[in-house]
Amino acid sequence: MSLTDVTAAPCDPEALERAIAALEATFGDRLSRKPGIRTQHGHTSTYMPNQPPDAVVFTRSTEEVQAVVRICAAHKVPVIPFGAGTSLEGGLNAPLGGISVDLSGMNRIIAVNAEDLDVIVEPGVTREDLNAYLRDTGLFFPIDPGANASIGGMVSTRASGTNAVRYGTMADNVRNLTAVLADGSIVKTGQRAPKSSAGYDLTHLLIGAEGTLGIITEITLRLHGIPEAMAAAICSFPGVGAACEATTLCRQAGIPIARIELMDTGCVQAVNAHAGLGLPEQPLLLLEFHGTPAGVAEQAELFGELAAHVGGSGFDWVERPEARSRLWKARHELYFAMQTIVPGKRPIPNDACVPISRLAECVTETAADIAASGLFGPILGHVGDGNFHVALYVDMDDADEIARAEAMLERLSERAIAMDGTCTGEHGIGQGKRRYMRREHGAGVDMMARIKRALDPDNILNPGKILPD
């Protein structure tokens, strides 16, 4: 089965044209049917085929999103929300056609409540813009998936990233949402209170739903104080298994580490070539410690001692902001660095997450599987919370290489699920991983389907995503 197979029928062409005419009457030149714009809004950072929408509407408010959904609901036309276009699992594709709702223009930071440690934003705000805006408040938003993703997209995929080991994922940092449902009604899922036990948890129902239950138009986020001191560190290891064992020891020892990132030998070679870092070309951990100056020094020293027990070497830590930034910039640019090593090949990015006690086993087996498959696939990840990534680089004109990559990634998902883990720690399901949902959730998939049918009986909100057909 192709990753983009969808058995449902596309929307009725005549109904689609009536919907587009009504939208054009409402939005004028903020509706586009230009092929280039449509292709851009079917964009997905994977090797899956681009499936563009039939038209794109650029919205500026919750009420405008409501107008789009009401028109599309009346004609039973699909609606696909679009943020920054960084989806990794085909979440932006329009397999049944329909209308893409571009939320990037809804990028206001509505209110910063510094005393309450929260901020209210529109979905088109990106994480980098938000932290630049917050810089003078002494607060920051810690979720860092690498890409400069939109906040709305990060909520929709339940994103996490490099800081998740200390600050949690999006699921831990959203207090309230405003969303437009499939019938065009507007719902607010909560208040700004730090906690509540009033009724169903509608906020977390929409987090990770990838736009299949509602289109998010406003978000209240939890903020954190900028630490007094920060230090970055590197430590090399004889193999990826030893690096993962050091990670497990660190967590078991209760070191309140902020970031702990794995890079295998291929990753290190790439960042050395791209950023001129001169790191030992063997697996390493890139770490960051937050706290008081004394606390940061204590954390770093303790980690160095634990790492030495499993073969860690070359442990070094730096506090200067420019030195820290250089290391993390190299990590975030790893995608581009890899392109210099394997020119002409495209990556198939993938992720999995397992309990920390199974991390070393899962990563070691995955590395052996990649080698046995005859593929180039560096392993990296936010291993402090059991989450790691594999990017298989393949020649898109080589059917055999693509088949071997798909088979290997299927084994990775099955391996993670068998270890009581998940087929995706942060990329989401989209189109690419729907076929694993039954294996991971069993009868839970049927419950999800009932919720979907109750809230979206005509299946107009981002159809062909998350749930198996």
Sequence and secondary structure as in RCSB ss.txt:
>XXXX:A:sequence
MSLTDVTAAPCDPEALERAIAALEATFGDRLSRKPGIRTQHGHTSTYMPNQPPDAVVFTRSTEEVQAVVRICAAH
KVPVIPFGAGTSLEGGLNAPLGGISVDLSGMNRIIAVNAEDLDVIVEPGVTREDLNAYLRDTGLFFPIDPGANAS
IGGMVSTRASGTNAVRYGTMADNVRNLTAVLADGSIVKTGQRAPKSSAGYDLTHLLIGAEGTLGIITEITLRLHG
IPEAMAAAICSFPGVGAACEATTLCRQAGIPIARIELMDTGCVQAVNAHAGLGLPEQPLLLLEFHGTPAGVAEQA
ELFGELAAHVGGSGFDWVERPEARSRLWKARHELYFAMQTIVPGKRPIPNDACVPISRLAECVTETAADIAASGL
FGPILGHVGDGNFHVALYVDMDDADEIARAEAMLERLSERAIAMDGTCTGEHGIGQGKRRYMRREHGAGVDMMAR
IKRALDPDNILNPGKILPD
>XXXX:A:secstr
  TT   S    HHHHHHHHHHHHHHHGGGEE  HHHHHHHT  SSSS     SEEEE  SHHHHHHHHHHHHHH
T  EEEESSS  SSSTT  TT  EEEE TT   EEEEEGGGTEEEE TT BHHHHHHHHGGGTEE     SS  B
HHHHHHTT   TTHHHH  GGGSEEEEEEE TTS EEE   SSS   SS  HHHHHTTSTTSS EEEEEEEE EE
  SEEEEEEEE SSHHHHHHHHHHHHHTT   SEEEEE HHHHHHHHHHH     SS EEEEEEEE HHHHHHHH
HHHHHHHHTTT EEEEEE  HHHHHHHHHHHHTHHHHHHHHSTT EEEEEEEE  GGGHHHHHHHHHHHHHHTT 
B  EEE GGGTEEEEEEEE TT HHHHHHHHHHHHHHHHHHHHTT BS SSS  TTTTGGGHHHHHTTHHHHHHH
HHHHH TT  BSTTSSS  
